Amino acid sequence: MSLSMAAILLTVNNLYAQNTGVINTNLNVGATVLAQLKLTNNSDVQFGNLSATTPGHVFLSPTGSGHTNTGVSTSVGKFTVEGSTSGSVKVTWPANIVLNSSIGSNTLIYNLQVNGNGSDLASGSTILGTGGLGVAATADVTLVAGKYYLYVGGKVGGTAGSAANLNAQATGVYAGIANFRVEYN
């Protein structure tokens, strides 16, 4: 065998020994499209008119009863979550927010408590999330016939995460915004 023929055989063997082909595989892709998710603010939180030296905690119960040291005209916050018939939804809210006075730079801390119910009945609602007052939380809820109801109360006064009596609170109209978020699980 000639030297050139041996070189050709070695080259051909090396070509067969190398994997020069393309390897293919498939990736399955899917998505489930559910009904549009909607969050409607039905009513805002209103503690009413408070005394600057309230002798106890100011608590607005999300169930609509059992308020403590609030004014006469109160309002529990309420949201309606709407979406897929029995969709699983994650709800997220802040632990607390700062309410700013319309006069000067005075502030008041609002610690949120959020309850929920599959039917539109505040008195039958239960605490969502970790169950703690002033604890940032998420809760997984299941829509009932495409709806779920959130009821929002809590305490004002004290510091973030630690409600307390109003103690010579500066007078003024206090306001703030609490952001709620919903998304499908």
Secondary structure, DSSP 8 states (H G I E B T S, - for coil): --HHHHHHHHHHHHHHHS--S----------------EEEEEE--B--S--TT-SS-EEE-TTSS--BS--SS-B-EEEEEE-STT-EEEEEE-SEEEEEESSTT-EEEEEEEEEEESSS-GGG-EE-TTS-TT--EEEEEE-BTTEEEEEEEEEESSBTTB-----S---S-EE-----EEEE-
